[in-house]
């Protein structure tokens, strides 16, 4: 492997590691922001997601379901 190729590989590897480390932080921030929206809170009320469910169903799962249903509605 030439020096140029070796350096490119090192740079790309470093970028991949940085990206992989950043993605969970980005998702967590996005998830928290979505959870604070009136649309998400209305979705919870419409689905009768009560206080116990909010604690038992992980926020990841709730936001994923909300986003999926919202996108399906928009696509329809």
N, C-alpha and C positions, 0 to 999 in steps of 0.2 A: 504494500500500500504506500503510495507517495505521501510526502509530508502534507500536501494540500488536502488529500483525501482524509488523512488521519486527523487533521485539524478540523475539517468539516464534520467528521463523525463525532469528535469530542464536543464541538459546539452544539450540534443537533441533540446529542445525548443530554447535555446540560440543560438545554431548553425543554426537553421532554420531561426531565425530572422536575424542573421548576413548574411546568404546566400541570403535571400530575399532583404536585403538592398544592397548587393554587386552586384547583378545581373544587375540592371539598369546602374550602373557605368561601369560594364564590357561591356555591350551591347553598351553603348555610346562610349567607347574607341574603341571597335571593329568596330563599324559603321564609326567612323571618319577615322580609318586606312584604311578601305575598300574604302571609298570615295576618298582617295588620290591615289589609285592604278591606273595604266595605264589601266588595264582591265575594271575597273568601268567607267573610263572616256571615253574609247572607246565604251563601252556599251551605255553610254549616247549619244554619237555622232551617233551611229548606229540607235538608237531609236529616233533620232532627238529631244532629250530633250533639248529644248532651254533655254535660260537664264530665261525667265518668268516661265517656267515649273519647273526649279530647285528651284525657290523661292516659287512656289505655291504647288508643290508636296513635302510633308515632306521627309526629308532625310531617315527617318525610312522606309517609303514606297518604296522609290527608291532602297535602299540597299536590302530590302526584295525581291523585284521583281528581282533584279540582281542576288541575291543568288539563288532564286528559278529557274530562267532560266538557270543559270550556272549548278546547280545540275541536272536539267532535261536533259541538253545536255550531261553531264558526264554519266548519267544513261542510255542514249540512246545508 
